[in-house]
Amino acid sequence: MASPTLTTLQNHRSVRKFTSEPLTEAEVATLIDAAQHAATSTFSQQYSIISITDPAKLAVLADITGHHWLESAGHYFVMIADQYRNQSLAPNDDTTQANLHSLDKLLAGIFDATIATEAIVTAGESLGLGSTIMGSILNDVPRLISLLDLPELTLPVLGIAIGHPAEQPEQKPRLPQQLMHFTNGYHVLSPADQVLQSYDQLVTDYYHQRGTHQRDETFTHHIATELSRDPQQRAGILTSIHQQGWLH
């Protein structure tokens, strides 16, 4: 008998077109509850979730990300790495402050927020919802921090556009396991690897056959294109990390 959880995970695809039906308060609460039951480093629960319901703020998010379709999603979450809450609970001594402002605790907050993000997406898909995780909120971190009135020791990590799907996109083929799962050590990849070349062809076939935005593409070319983007586009991330109180 197939596992419903495995079926949900293996059928994942990003959804960017939604019906006009908003999520109910009960649906939002269910998704947040799923996030809260995800794994969290040292049980410190170092993240927060902000629901964006103000159309004006959604319009700013659309401008930051460059994806105006998010304004039509049934709901929008921004996932926040958060040590500010725990700072208010802990003694104000040198050791506590050194820990809270450390790279270790910044990463812990990012990990917690990311794990909670996946829980929301998986829970939503199990309920028939569709979503897209959006790292593009980091295109202008200072503007987003101002938009959300974020205090020190908080940092936006990911956005989630979620709602009732108005489309069923084709599923993109994932890397063969030989290219990303190794035993007892890292396997250095060669561009001439036959498995990689076969995967490039699989990706090309996918883009030729899908219903919209057909084009010539390989995974190798896709990565080259992604890495050719101007690195200054998100240069504000490190500055914001410093301004929010980390890595001093």
N, C-alpha and C positions, 0 to 999 in steps of 0.2 A: 504493500500500500504506500503510495507516494505521500511524502510529508507536505502538508499545506504550507508550512513555513518555507521549505526549500522551493516549492513551486512559486511562491511570492517573490523570493529573492532572485530566482533564476529568470523570472519574467520581467524583471525591472527594465524600464525604459523612461527617458525623460519626457515629460508632457509640458508643452508650452501653449496649448490652446485649451481653454476652459469654457464650460457653460456659464451662464450668468448667475447660476445658483450659488449664493455664498455658503460658507460653512456655518453650521449652527454653533451656538455656544457649547452645546454638549459635545459636538465633534471636536471642537478646539480643545476642550478640557480633556477628552480622551487621548488626543495626540500628545498633549503636554504630560499627561499621566504616563504614557508609554515612554516618553523621553526621561522622565524621572526614575523609571525603573531600569534604565540602561546602566551599564557599568560606569563607575566614577572613581577616579584615582584617590586612594586612601579615604574613601567615603567623605571627601571634603566638598563634593558637589559644587565645583568651581566654575559654574556657568549660570547664565540667566537667559531668558527668552523674552523678546519683545515682540508683541503683535502689532503690526502696522495697519491701522484701520482708517486713518485720516487720509482722504484722497490727495490732499496737498503734499503730504509726506510721501505717499506712494509715487506721486509725480516726480519728486526729487530723486527717489530711489531709481525710478525708470531712467532719469537723466544720468545719474551716476553710472548705472550698469549699461546703459545703451539699449535696454530691452523693455520697450514700452508695453509689451504684452503682459508683463507682471501686474499691471494695473487692473487686468481683467481676471486675475486668479480669484478663487474663492476665499483665500486668506493668504497673508504674508507674514512670515516669521523672520526675525533677525536673531541669530544665535551669538551670544556674547560670552567671551572668556571673562570670568569675574572673580577677582580676589578682593574687591572692595567690600563685599558683604562679610567675608571672613575676617578682614582687617577690623571691622567694627566689633567682632566677637572675641578677638584675641587680645592679650595684654600688649600694651604699647611699650615694648622694650626693644633693645637693639637687635636681639636674635630674631624676634618676630618680624620686625621691619625688614631685616636683611633677607629673610626667607620670602616674605610677600613680594619683594621687589626683584627676586632672582629670576634667572632664565628658567630654572626648574619649575617654579610656580607659574610662570607665563605659559610654558609648554603644557603643564598639567591642566590649566584652564582651557587651552586650545584643544587638547585631547578630549576633555570632558564635553565641551561644546560640540565637537565633531561626532563623537559617539552618540550623543543625544540627537544630533541631526539625522543620522542614519536610522535611529529608532523611530523618529517621526515619519520619515519617508516610508519605511517598511510597514509601520502600523497603518499609515494612510492607504498604501496599496492593498493591504489586507481588507480594508473597508471599501475598496472600489474607487479610491481617490487616485489622482495622478499628481506628480510634482516635478520640480526641477530644483536641484541644489545650485545656488548661485554664488560662486566666488567673486563674481564681477562687482559685488558691493565694495570690494577693496580697491576699485579704481580711484576712489577719492576718500580715503579714510578720514582725513581731517573734517571734511564736509559732513560725513556720516556721523562722526562723533558729536559734532555740533547739532546736527538734526535730531539726534536721539538724547541729547543732554547727558552724555555718558560721563560719570565721575572718574577720578583716577583709579588705576588698577582694574580697568575694564577695557575690552577691546572687541570690536565686531569681528566675527570670524567668517560666518556664512549666512546667506539668505536662503529662505525656502519659499518658493511660490507653489501653492498647493490648492487643489480644488477638484471639482467634478470634471473629468476629461471630456473634451469635445473632439478628440482625435485618438487614434491608436497607432502611434508611430511604429515604423519598423524597428526591430531591435538591432543595434550595432554589434557586429561580431567582436568578441573580446580576444585578447592575446592568447595564443596557445599556452598551456601550462608550462611547456618546456622552456618558454622564454621568461617566465616570472616566478617559477617555483623550483628551487634548487635544494640539494641535500648536502648538509655539512659544510657549505661554503658557497661563495658567489661564483657564478658561471659568466665569464666575460663573453659578450655577444659580438659576433662578426657580422658586418653588413652583408656578407656573402652567405650567411647561414640560410640553408634551404628552408628551414621552418619559417624564418622571417620572410623570405621571398614568397612562400605559399600564403602567409598571412597578408602580405601586401596585396596579393592577387584577390584574396577573399574580400578585403576592404574595397578594392576597386570594383568588384562585382556588386557589392552592397550598394555603393554610390550610383552605379549604373542602373540598378534595378529598383531603387526606392521610389516612392510615389512623388516626392517633391525634391527640389534643389539637387537634381542629378548633376554629377560632374565627374571628371577624371580625378581620382585621388588614391593615394596609397597611405598606409600608416607612416611609413618613413617620411614621405613628403609632408604629411600633416604635422609631424613632430618638428621638422625643419621650419615649417611656417610658424608654428607656435613660438619657437625659440628665436625667430627673427623679429618679433615684436619689440618696440622701443622699451627697454628696461626702465626708462624714466617715467613710464605711464603710472607705475605704482611706487614711485620713489618715496612717496609720503608715508609708506607703511612703517619703515624703521623710525622715522622722525616721530610719528604718532606713538610708537611703542615707548620711546624715550619720554615723550611729553605726558604719557599716561602713567609714568612712574616706574617703568621697568628698565633693567639693565643699566643702572647708574653706576 
